[in-house]
Every structure is written in C-alpha cells, then in structure tokens.
Amino acid sequence: VWAVEPNEEMRRKAEEELRDIPRLSFVKGTAEATGLHSQSVSFVTAAQAFHWFSPKAFRQECLRILRPNGMAVLVWNHRVEETEFAEQNKEIFQRFCPAFHGFSAGDGENKQTAMEVFFGDLPTCICLPHNLYYTKKKFIQRCLSSSYSLGPEDVEFEAYLAALERLFERYAQNEILCVPNETRTYWGRLDS
C-alpha cells in the first residue's frame, strides 16, 4: 500500500502512528502528481480529501498509475442534515461563523459535478449509517476544529461556545451526543 500525502507534518504523524503496519509505504506527493510509477497500482482510494483535488488532473494521474481495469474509490463522511439537531447546529454556525457556507462547504452539486468529471460517468454509490458520538468536550473540540469556526480571539467567541454547549445539553443523552452521519462510498473504473 502506498500512502500519498503532500503535508510533511501529517505524513510524519501517519508514519509514526502506522509504523507497525507491514507493506505500507509513505510517499510525498499530491493527488495530481503522486510520484508513483505508471501502471503500478490496481486500486486508488481517497478518503475525506477529494474536495481538495483538481478532478481532471486527479483523473489523469489515476489513469497513469492504475493498471488496466483498475478501480477508483472515493469515501467520505457526510452529516445527515435532515434532523432538528443539524438544523439548530447550522443556525449556530450561520449566526456566529461568517465563513460557514453549509456542512461539507455546501458543495453537494459541486461534488456531484466533480465526481462526474473524475469518473467520466456517475459512479456506483453506497451509503451506510455512521453516527458519531461525542462527549461535550469532544463535540466542542470538533466544532472548533472546523475551518469556518470562530477562535478565542474573536469578539463573539464566548457567546458561540455557550450556544454550542446549550445545543449539546439539549440533545445529549447520558452526557453523550449522537450526531447522525453516514459514510458515502463511490467507486468505478476509469476509462481513458
């Protein structure tokens, strides 16, 4: 298994955490320029990262490195938005976080178009439940880790934290919050 990671710090952390996995090698590269040999892999997967890629350039790189009949798989977690909790969480982010443009950056149509560009057709998809469970501390940390989140230096940070804490208290059961989530997996063969 070749793990391609452009970020030096993240690659080092992964190498450290996964050092005991046999036959796993790390490569400094990007989705569009992996550094792998032509026709050297049978399977390409990207998890939680496709939205950062250039779909056309990633497709060309996959066509280059995949063996004949190779498969491509895209995986990511997706928040189930059709719940009262998700609506209230979204309202908090819209109120306090100017950089918030919807969960998953509000990119539903953009992601679909990008996948069509990448796969050349609509890929096969499977959606599986993958609910996320948080303590209050982990829920707050998760919210604060989002790229659109306010930070301690922001004027409304304390009010933002208080709103998140109230939301947690409203929906948590036995001090654990269940956030409805699903894992979406798209796969297919790339035709040149």
N, CA and C of each residue as an Amber inpcrd file, in Angstrom:
protein
   576
   0.8530000  -1.1740000   0.0000000   0.0000000   0.0000000   0.0000000
   0.8960000   1.2330000   0.0000000   0.5910000   2.1390000  -0.9180000
   1.2910000   3.4230000  -0.9780000   0.3530000   4.4920000  -0.4350000
   0.7940000   5.2360000   0.5440000   0.0180000   6.3390000   1.1030000
   0.6610000   7.6390000   0.6350000  -0.0690000   8.3950000  -0.1620000
   0.4480000   9.6410000  -0.7350000  -0.0710000  10.8050000   0.1000000
   0.8350000  11.6170000   0.6080000   0.4560000  12.7440000   1.4680000
   1.3830000  13.9180000   1.1890000   0.8360000  15.0750000   0.7900000
   1.6760000  16.2350000   0.4880000   2.1750000  16.9960000   1.7160000
   1.4380000  16.9080000   2.8170000   1.7660000  17.6880000   4.0050000
   2.8030000  16.9480000   4.8520000   3.9590000  17.5720000   5.0190000
   5.0760000  16.9530000   5.7450000   4.6870000  16.5250000   7.1590000
   4.0400000  17.4180000   7.8850000   3.6700000  17.1260000   9.2760000
   2.6630000  15.9740000   9.3570000   1.6650000  15.9990000   8.4840000
   0.6600000  14.9310000   8.5000000   1.2740000  13.5930000   8.0830000
   2.1740000  13.6310000   7.1170000   2.8360000  12.4000000   6.6750000
   3.6800000  11.8130000   7.7980000   4.4370000  12.6620000   8.4870000
   5.2570000  12.1850000   9.6200000   4.3900000  11.5830000  10.7180000
   3.2690000  12.2430000  11.0160000   2.3540000  11.7430000  12.0460000
   1.7860000  10.3810000  11.6300000   1.3880000  10.2500000  10.3810000
   0.8520000   8.9710000   9.8890000   1.9220000   7.8850000   9.9380000
   3.1360000   8.2290000   9.5440000   4.2310000   7.2480000   9.5910000
   4.4540000   6.7640000  11.0250000   4.3790000   7.6880000  11.9580000
   4.5660000   7.3500000  13.3710000   3.4240000   6.4640000  13.8820000
   2.1900000   6.8650000  13.5890000   1.0140000   6.1350000  14.0810000
   0.8600000   4.7590000  13.4270000   1.2950000   4.6290000  12.1850000
   1.0450000   3.4030000  11.4180000   2.3080000   2.5930000  11.1490000
   3.3590000   2.8550000  11.8970000   4.6550000   2.2200000  11.6430000
   4.6350000   0.6950000  11.7400000   3.6810000   0.1240000  12.4650000
   3.6350000  -1.3300000  12.6400000   2.8550000  -2.0500000  11.5410000
   2.3260000  -1.3150000  10.5900000   1.5750000  -1.9540000   9.5100000
   2.5590000  -2.3800000   8.4190000   2.6400000  -3.6930000   8.1730000
   3.5860000  -4.1730000   7.1600000   3.1400000  -3.7570000   5.7560000
   4.0920000  -3.5860000   4.8840000   3.8680000  -3.2880000   3.4660000
   3.1250000  -1.9700000   3.2360000   3.2770000  -1.0260000   4.1500000
   2.7140000   0.3110000   3.9860000   3.8710000   1.2790000   3.8350000
   3.8830000   1.9950000   2.7270000   4.9500000   2.9610000   2.4550000
   4.3320000   4.3250000   2.2000000   5.0050000   5.3600000   2.6720000
   4.5260000   6.7250000   2.5040000   5.3290000   7.4400000   1.4290000
   4.6250000   8.2650000   0.6560000   5.2340000   8.9940000  -0.4470000
   4.8150000  10.4540000  -0.3390000   5.7760000  11.3530000  -0.5320000
   5.4300000  12.7680000  -0.6090000   4.9420000  13.0220000  -2.0300000
   3.6990000  13.4290000  -2.1350000   3.1080000  13.6920000  -3.4430000
   1.7320000  14.2880000  -3.2560000   1.0790000  14.5420000  -4.3620000
  -0.2760000  15.0840000  -4.3380000  -1.1820000  14.1610000  -5.1400000
  -2.4670000  14.4170000  -5.0770000  -3.4210000  13.6220000  -5.8540000
  -3.1370000  13.7440000  -7.3430000  -2.6700000  14.9040000  -7.7460000
  -2.4450000  15.1730000  -9.1640000  -1.0440000  14.7920000  -9.6240000
  -0.1380000  14.5570000  -8.6980000   1.2520000  14.1680000  -9.0100000
   1.7510000  13.2810000  -7.8710000   1.3800000  12.0010000  -7.9110000
   1.6620000  11.0880000  -6.8040000   3.1260000  10.7160000  -6.6820000
   3.8460000  10.7130000  -7.8040000   5.2220000  10.2310000  -7.7900000
   5.3090000   8.7210000  -7.9350000   4.1680000   8.0440000  -8.0780000
   4.1660000   6.5920000  -8.2590000   4.4560000   6.2510000  -9.7250000
   4.9440000   5.0420000  -9.9590000   5.2490000   4.5970000 -11.3160000
   3.9620000   4.3690000 -12.1090000   4.0490000   4.5150000 -13.4110000
   2.9110000   4.2490000 -14.2940000   2.4670000   2.7980000 -14.1550000
   1.1730000   2.5970000 -14.1790000   0.5430000   1.2720000 -14.0800000
   1.1060000   0.4470000 -12.9170000   1.2530000   1.0920000 -11.7760000
   1.8470000   0.4170000 -10.6130000   0.8320000   0.0100000  -9.5460000
  -0.4240000   0.4270000  -9.6790000  -1.4220000   0.1120000  -8.6560000
  -2.7120000  -0.4080000  -9.2980000  -3.4400000  -1.1950000  -8.5310000
  -4.7090000  -1.7520000  -9.0150000  -5.9150000  -0.9970000  -8.4710000
  -5.6590000  -0.1800000  -7.4600000  -6.7600000   0.4110000  -6.7090000
  -6.3120000   1.7650000  -6.1790000  -7.1150000   2.7880000  -6.3830000
  -6.8330000   4.1190000  -5.8380000  -8.0050000   4.5010000  -4.9470000
  -7.6990000   5.0000000  -3.7670000  -8.7740000   5.4770000  -2.8950000
  -8.3890000   6.8200000  -2.2890000  -9.3920000   7.6420000  -2.0880000
  -9.2090000   8.9260000  -1.4080000 -10.3380000   9.0510000  -0.3970000
  -9.9910000   9.3460000   0.8330000 -10.9910000   9.4650000   1.8920000
 -10.9460000  10.8680000   2.4830000 -12.0850000  11.5270000   2.4870000
 -12.2310000  12.8530000   3.0740000 -11.3340000  13.8970000   2.4270000
 -10.8820000  13.6840000   1.1980000  -9.9310000  14.6230000   0.6100000
 -10.2850000  15.0530000  -0.8060000 -11.2040000  14.3870000  -1.4590000
 -11.4760000  14.6360000  -2.8770000 -11.8050000  16.1010000  -3.1650000
 -12.4720000  16.7640000  -2.2420000 -12.8590000  18.1640000  -2.4590000
 -11.6500000  19.0960000  -2.5810000 -10.4590000  18.6310000  -2.1810000
  -9.2480000  19.4390000  -2.3130000  -8.5750000  19.2330000  -3.6730000
  -8.9870000  18.2160000  -4.4140000  -8.3010000  17.8350000  -5.6480000
  -8.8470000  18.5870000  -6.8580000  -8.0160000  18.6520000  -7.8870000
  -8.4770000  19.0550000  -9.2110000  -8.9870000  17.7790000  -9.8770000
 -10.3060000  17.6380000 -10.0840000 -10.8380000  16.3730000 -10.5990000
 -10.2120000  15.9160000 -11.9190000 -10.0100000  16.8410000 -12.8580000
  -9.4250000  16.4530000 -14.1590000  -7.9890000  15.9720000 -13.9960000
  -7.1980000  16.7080000 -13.2310000  -5.7860000  16.3320000 -13.0460000
  -5.6670000  15.0440000 -12.2260000  -6.5290000  14.8700000 -11.2230000
  -6.5250000  13.6370000 -10.4340000  -6.9080000  12.4520000 -11.3160000
  -7.8910000  12.6420000 -12.1750000  -8.2950000  11.5820000 -13.1100000
  -7.1170000  11.1820000 -13.9950000  -6.4190000  12.1660000 -14.5490000
  -5.2770000  11.8630000 -15.4230000  -4.1870000  11.1100000 -14.6690000
  -3.9340000  11.5100000 -13.4370000  -2.9200000  10.8180000 -12.6360000
  -3.3640000   9.3920000 -12.3290000  -4.6370000   9.2060000 -12.0110000
  -5.1380000   7.8470000 -11.7510000  -5.0490000   6.9840000 -13.0020000
  -5.4040000   7.5430000 -14.1480000  -5.2840000   6.7840000 -15.4000000
  -3.8340000   6.3780000 -15.6440000  -2.9040000   7.2250000 -15.2560000
  -1.4830000   6.9350000 -15.4520000  -1.0010000   5.8330000 -14.5120000
  -1.3870000   5.8890000 -13.2400000  -0.8270000   4.9420000 -12.2640000
  -1.6110000   3.6370000 -12.1530000  -2.8840000   3.6330000 -12.5830000
  -3.6870000   2.4120000 -12.4850000  -3.3050000   1.3960000 -13.5530000
  -3.2860000   0.1440000 -13.1470000  -3.1450000  -0.9560000 -14.1020000
  -4.4550000  -1.0690000 -14.8880000  -4.4530000  -1.7850000 -16.0120000
  -5.7080000  -1.9830000 -16.7470000  -6.7900000  -2.5690000 -15.8280000
  -8.0010000  -2.0730000 -15.9750000  -9.1610000  -2.4730000 -15.1640000
  -9.0340000  -2.0770000 -13.6950000  -8.1550000  -1.1360000 -13.3860000
  -8.0230000  -0.6570000 -12.0110000  -9.2700000   0.0960000 -11.5670000
  -9.4470000   0.1540000 -10.2670000 -10.6290000   0.7860000  -9.6790000
 -10.2460000   2.0510000  -8.9120000 -11.1850000   2.9840000  -8.8820000
 -11.0310000   4.1830000  -8.0600000 -12.2050000   4.2330000  -7.0800000
 -11.9060000   4.6170000  -5.8490000 -12.9150000   4.6830000  -4.7910000
 -12.7510000   6.0080000  -4.0450000 -13.8530000   6.7000000  -3.8590000
 -13.8680000   7.9400000  -3.0820000 -14.7750000   7.7190000  -1.8790000
 -14.2910000   8.0790000  -0.7010000 -15.0320000   7.8350000   0.5380000
 -15.0330000   9.1090000   1.3720000 -16.1800000   9.4490000   1.9270000
 -16.1930000  10.4970000   2.9360000 -17.4220000  10.3950000   3.8070000
 -17.2850000  10.9610000   4.9860000 -18.4000000  11.0270000   5.9210000
 -19.2200000  12.2610000   5.6000000 -20.5060000  12.1260000   5.7790000
 -21.4330000  13.1950000   5.4240000 -22.4650000  13.3320000   6.5390000
 -22.6240000  14.5310000   7.0090000 -23.6110000  14.7760000   8.0690000
 -25.0230000  14.6410000   7.4910000 -25.8900000  13.9600000   8.2220000
 -27.3010000  13.8830000   7.8430000 -27.9310000  15.2050000   8.2760000
 -28.3460000  16.0060000   7.3060000 -28.8010000  17.3660000   7.5950000
 -30.2860000  17.4730000   7.9020000 -31.0450000  16.4440000   7.6250000
 -32.4960000  16.4970000   7.7810000 -32.9210000  16.1160000   9.1970000
 -32.2650000  16.7030000  10.1870000 -32.6380000  16.4560000  11.5800000
 -32.7580000  17.7950000  12.3010000 -33.5140000  17.7990000  13.3780000
 -33.6720000  19.0110000  14.1840000 -32.3170000  19.4600000  14.7400000
 -31.5180000  18.4890000  15.2030000 -30.1950000  18.8250000  15.7280000
 -29.3520000  19.5250000  14.6630000 -29.2940000  18.9440000  13.4570000
 -28.4660000  19.5200000  12.3880000 -28.9330000  20.9280000  12.0320000
 -30.2500000  21.1350000  11.9950000 -30.7840000  22.4650000  11.6850000
 -30.3440000  23.4860000  12.7320000 -30.4170000  23.1160000  14.0090000
 -30.0280000  24.0420000  15.0690000 -28.5170000  24.2640000  15.0880000
 -27.7570000  23.2210000  14.7960000 -26.3000000  23.3540000  14.7080000
 -25.9410000  24.3130000  13.5700000 -26.6120000  24.1440000  12.4470000
 -26.3940000  25.0080000  11.2820000 -26.7290000  26.4670000  11.6140000
 -27.8280000  26.6890000  12.3340000 -28.2200000  28.0470000  12.7220000
 -27.1410000  28.7110000  13.5760000 -26.5380000  27.9510000  14.4850000
 -25.4550000  28.4950000  15.3190000 -24.2800000  28.9010000  14.4380000
 -23.8830000  28.0250000  13.5310000 -22.7500000  28.3380000  12.6510000
 -23.0650000  29.5390000  11.7620000 -24.2880000  29.6110000  11.2360000
 -24.6570000  30.7470000  10.3890000 -24.6560000  32.0480000  11.1830000
 -25.0720000  31.9860000  12.4270000 -25.1310000  33.1890000  13.2660000
 -23.7410000  33.6960000  13.6380000 -22.8460000  32.7820000  13.9960000
 -21.5580000  33.1910000  14.5510000 -20.3660000  33.0890000  13.5910000
 -20.4530000  32.2690000  12.5800000 -19.2740000  31.9580000  11.7500000
 -19.4530000  32.4720000  10.3220000 -18.9200000  33.6500000  10.0110000
 -19.0930000  34.2200000   8.6750000 -18.5620000  33.3250000   7.5470000
 -17.5870000  32.4890000   7.8390000 -17.0020000  31.6330000   6.8000000
 -17.7910000  30.3330000   6.5890000 -18.8490000  30.1260000   7.3720000
 -19.6640000  28.9080000   7.2230000 -20.5820000  29.0460000   6.0180000
 -20.5000000  28.0800000   5.1080000 -21.3450000  28.0870000   3.9050000
 -22.1260000  26.7910000   3.7760000 -22.3740000  26.1400000   4.8830000
 -23.1010000  24.8770000   4.8850000 -22.1730000  23.7330000   5.2490000
 -22.7650000  22.6460000   5.7250000 -21.9720000  21.4640000   6.0360000
 -21.3560000  20.9510000   4.7420000 -20.1630000  20.4220000   4.8250000
 -19.4000000  19.9890000   3.6480000 -19.2150000  21.1580000   2.6930000
 -19.0950000  22.3510000   3.2490000 -18.8990000  23.5890000   2.4940000
 -20.0500000  23.8660000   1.5400000 -21.1970000  23.2240000   1.7770000
 -22.3560000  23.4370000   0.9220000 -22.1060000  23.0160000  -0.5090000
 -21.2760000  21.9940000  -0.7130000 -20.8180000  21.6760000  -2.0670000
 -21.4920000  20.4640000  -2.7000000 -22.7250000  20.1670000  -2.3560000
 -23.4060000  18.9990000  -2.9020000 -23.3620000  18.9210000  -4.4130000
 -23.8250000  19.9760000  -5.1070000 -23.8250000  19.9680000  -6.5730000
 -22.4100000  20.0050000  -7.1240000 -21.5340000  20.8000000  -6.5150000
 -20.1490000  20.8710000  -6.9830000 -19.4710000  19.5150000  -6.8750000
 -19.7120000  18.8060000  -5.7730000 -19.1010000  17.4940000  -5.5710000
 -19.6110000  16.5160000  -6.6230000 -20.9150000  16.5630000  -6.9080000
 -21.5030000  15.6680000  -7.9070000 -20.8750000  15.9260000  -9.2740000
 -20.7580000  17.1850000  -9.6570000 -20.1430000  17.5320000 -10.9380000
 -18.6920000  17.0930000 -10.9730000 -17.9600000  17.3270000  -9.8900000
 -16.5490000  16.9270000  -9.8310000 -16.4060000  15.4170000  -9.9580000
 -17.3200000  14.6640000  -9.3430000 -17.2440000  13.2030000  -9.4480000
 -17.5390000  12.7410000 -10.8680000 -18.4770000  13.4010000 -11.5430000
 -18.7600000  13.0530000 -12.9370000 -17.5410000  13.3350000 -13.8080000
 -16.8620000  14.4530000 -13.5510000 -15.6300000  14.7630000 -14.2900000
 -14.5850000  13.6950000 -14.0110000 -14.4400000  13.3170000 -12.7450000
 -13.4210000  12.3410000 -12.3720000 -13.7280000  10.9590000 -12.9300000
 -14.9360000  10.4580000 -12.6980000 -15.2710000   9.1010000 -13.1260000
 -15.6280000   9.0260000 -14.6100000 -16.0220000  10.1520000 -15.2070000
 -16.4290000  10.1360000 -16.6030000 -17.8780000   9.7140000 -16.7630000
 -18.5260000   9.3780000 -15.6860000 -19.9110000   8.9320000 -15.6540000
 -20.3160000   8.9360000 -14.1810000 -21.5530000   8.6280000 -13.9020000
 -21.9550000   8.5400000 -12.4990000 -21.4220000   7.2430000 -11.9110000
 -20.7060000   7.3270000 -10.7990000 -20.1580000   6.1200000 -10.1840000
 -21.2240000   5.3600000  -9.3990000 -20.9010000   4.1490000  -9.0280000
 -21.7440000   3.3830000  -8.1170000 -21.5710000   3.9880000  -6.7230000
 -22.6560000   4.0400000  -5.9670000 -22.5970000   4.6430000  -4.6310000
 -23.2900000   3.7480000  -3.6170000 -22.7130000   3.6860000  -2.4410000
 -23.3680000   3.0360000  -1.3080000 -23.2560000   3.9880000  -0.1200000
 -24.3560000   4.1370000   0.6050000 -24.3850000   4.9800000   1.8050000
 -24.6830000   4.0890000   3.0020000 -23.8480000   4.1950000   4.0120000
 -24.0150000   3.3920000   5.2200000 -24.0980000   4.3040000   6.4390000
 -24.9720000   3.9790000   7.3950000 -25.0400000   4.7870000   8.6170000
 -23.6940000   4.7640000   9.3430000 -23.2950000   5.9060000   9.8360000
 -22.0330000   6.0070000  10.5730000 -22.1660000   7.1520000  11.5810000
 -23.0900000   6.9860000  12.5250000 -23.3320000   8.0390000  13.5060000
 -22.0790000   8.3120000  14.3260000 -21.9250000   9.5680000  14.7180000
 -20.7720000   9.9980000  15.5020000 -21.2340000  10.2990000  16.9250000
 -20.4530000   9.8710000  17.8990000 -20.8130000  10.0430000  19.3080000
 -19.7630000  10.9090000  19.9960000 -20.2440000  11.9270000  20.7200000
 -19.3430000  12.8890000  21.3390000 -19.6870000  13.1280000  22.8060000
 -18.6460000  13.2750000  23.6080000 -18.8090000  13.8910000  24.9220000
 -18.9090000  15.3920000  24.6620000 -19.2510000  16.1630000  25.6770000
 -19.3280000  17.6170000  25.4750000 -17.9810000  18.1750000  25.0210000
 -16.9110000  17.7500000  25.6770000 -15.5780000  18.2480000  25.3310000
 -15.2400000  17.9310000  23.8730000 -15.4920000  16.6950000  23.4400000
 -15.1680000  16.2920000  22.0600000 -16.0480000  17.0180000  21.0470000
 -17.3210000  17.2300000  21.3900000 -18.2170000  17.9570000  20.4870000
 -17.7260000  19.3880000  20.2880000 -17.3810000  20.0490000  21.3730000
 -16.8780000  21.4240000  21.2810000 -15.5720000  21.4440000  20.4830000
 -14.6650000  20.5100000  20.7710000 -13.4010000  20.4430000  20.0180000
 -13.6620000  20.2380000  18.5350000 -14.6160000  19.3690000  18.2100000
 -14.9370000  19.1090000  16.8010000 -15.4460000  20.3770000  16.1280000
 -16.3340000  21.0930000  16.7870000 -16.8590000  22.3410000  16.2220000
 -15.7560000  23.3740000  16.0440000 -14.8740000  23.4900000  17.0380000
 -13.7960000  24.4810000  16.9720000 -12.7290000  24.1130000  15.9490000
 -12.6520000  22.8360000  15.5660000 -11.6280000  22.4190000  14.5980000
 -12.0380000  22.7010000  13.1540000 -13.2910000  23.0760000  12.9300000
 -13.7420000  23.3740000  11.5690000 -13.0720000  24.6410000  11.0610000
 -12.7670000  24.6560000   9.7800000 -12.0590000  25.8010000   9.1940000
 -12.8520000  27.0960000   9.3200000 -14.1630000  27.0190000   9.4040000
 -15.0060000  28.2090000   9.4880000 -15.2540000  28.6790000  10.9230000
 -14.7980000  27.9330000  11.9090000 -15.1130000  28.2250000  13.3080000
 -14.4690000  29.5150000  13.8050000 -15.1400000  30.1430000  14.7590000
 -14.5270000  31.2700000  15.4660000 -13.3990000  30.7460000  16.3420000
 -12.4750000  31.6280000  16.6710000 -11.3890000  31.2960000  17.5800000
 -11.4530000  32.1750000  18.8120000 -10.6320000  31.8770000  19.8210000
 -10.6520000  32.6380000  21.0760000 -10.4320000  34.1390000  20.8910000
  -9.7980000  34.5320000  19.8050000  -9.5330000  35.9530000  19.5590000
 -10.7590000  36.6990000  19.0350000 -11.8050000  35.9800000  18.6320000
 -12.9990000  36.6110000  18.0710000 -13.9040000  37.1610000  19.1730000
 -14.5030000  38.3140000  18.9030000 -15.3370000  39.0180000  19.8730000
 -16.4870000  38.1470000  20.3760000 -17.1170000  37.3880000  19.5010000
 -18.2900000  36.6030000  19.8870000 -17.9590000  35.1620000  20.2780000
 -16.7030000  34.8870000  20.5310000 -16.2830000  33.5140000  20.8240000
 -17.0100000  32.9240000  22.0280000 -17.1120000  33.6710000  23.1150000
 -17.7570000  33.1500000  24.3290000 -19.2390000  32.8590000  24.0930000
 -19.9210000  33.7320000  23.3630000 -21.3380000  33.5030000  23.0500000
 -21.4910000  32.2810000  22.1360000 -20.5650000  32.1190000  21.2150000
 -20.5400000  30.9620000  20.3110000 -20.3720000  29.6720000  21.1170000
 -19.4060000  29.6620000  22.0330000 -19.1920000  28.4880000  22.8910000
 -20.4410000  28.1690000  23.7100000 -21.0570000  29.1950000  24.2710000
 -22.2580000  28.9950000  25.0910000 -23.3890000  28.3950000  24.2550000
 -23.5430000  28.8500000  23.0270000 -24.5850000  28.3070000  22.1420000
 -24.3160000  26.8410000  21.8220000 -23.0520000  26.4980000  21.5750000
 -22.6980000  25.0980000  21.3040000 -22.9500000  24.2260000  22.5360000
 -22.6180000  24.7430000  23.7110000 -22.8500000  23.9870000  24.9470000
 -24.3440000  23.7660000  25.1900000 -25.1660000  24.7880000  24.9370000
 -26.6210000  24.6380000  25.0910000 -27.1620000  23.5990000  24.1070000
 -26.6550000  23.6230000  22.8980000 -27.0790000  22.6420000  21.8960000
 -26.7370000  21.2310000  22.3590000 -25.5320000  21.0620000  22.8650000
 -25.1260000  19.7520000  23.3790000 -26.0770000  19.3040000  24.4830000
 -26.3220000  20.1810000  25.4460000 -27.1800000  19.8410000  26.5900000
 -28.5930000  19.4720000  26.1390000 -29.0820000  20.1420000  25.1060000
 -30.4400000  19.8920000  24.6170000 -30.5800000  18.4920000  24.0170000
 -29.5410000  18.0010000  23.3550000 -29.6670000  16.7460000  22.6060000
 -28.8860000  15.5640000  23.1800000 -28.0030000  15.7950000  24.1010000
 -27.2110000  14.6840000  24.6610000 -28.0820000  13.7970000  25.5410000
 -27.7740000  12.5280000  25.5270000 -28.4240000  11.5720000  26.4190000
 -27.3300000  10.8830000  27.2080000 -27.4630000  10.9190000  28.5270000
 -26.4290000  10.3520000  29.4030000 -25.0490000  10.9360000  29.0880000
 -25.0400000  12.2450000  28.8190000 -23.8080000  13.0060000  28.5630000
 -23.0880000  12.6100000  27.2770000 -23.8070000  11.9610000  26.3600000
 -23.2530000  11.6010000  25.0500000 -24.1990000  12.1280000  23.9770000
 -23.6270000  12.7930000  22.9820000 -24.3940000  13.3310000  21.8660000
 -24.1980000  12.4340000  20.6500000 -25.2980000  12.0260000  20.0370000
 -25.2440000  11.2560000  18.7920000 -25.5310000  12.2120000  17.6410000
 -24.5680000  12.3590000  16.7310000 -24.7420000  13.1940000  15.5510000
 -24.9850000  12.2610000  14.3620000 -26.1970000  12.3010000  13.7820000
 -26.4800000  11.4390000  12.6410000 -25.5240000  11.7310000  11.4800000
 -24.9360000  10.6760000  10.9860000 -23.8950000  10.7850000   9.9710000
 -23.9720000   9.5450000   9.0920000 -23.4470000   9.6450000   7.8840000
 -23.3540000   8.4730000   7.0230000 -22.0290000   8.4980000   6.2870000
 -21.5760000   7.3270000   5.8980000 -20.3790000   7.2140000   5.0750000
 -20.8330000   6.9230000   3.6560000 -20.3860000   7.7570000   2.7280000
 -20.7140000   7.5750000   1.3120000 -19.4720000   7.0720000   0.5930000
 -19.6570000   6.0000000  -0.1430000 -18.5610000   5.4040000  -0.9000000
 -18.9650000   5.3560000  -2.3690000 -18.1400000   5.9530000  -3.2160000
 -18.3620000   5.9740000  -4.6600000 -17.2200000   5.2200000  -5.3160000
 -17.5290000   4.3630000  -6.2760000 -16.4600000   3.6340000  -6.9390000
 -16.8010000   3.3500000  -8.3960000 -15.7440000   3.1040000  -9.1450000
 -15.9120000   2.7570000 -10.5510000 -14.5640000   2.5900000 -11.2220000
 -14.6120000   2.1530000 -12.4560000 -13.4100000   2.0390000 -13.2890000
 -13.2850000   3.3220000 -14.0960000 -12.0690000   3.7470000 -14.3080000
 -11.8360000   4.9400000 -15.1160000 -11.4930000   4.4980000 -16.5350000
 -12.2480000   4.9990000 -17.4890000 -11.9510000   4.6960000 -18.8890000
 -11.1780000   5.8550000 -19.4830000 -10.1340000   5.5310000 -20.2410000
  -9.3240000   6.6100000 -20.8290000  -9.9700000   7.1820000 -22.0640000
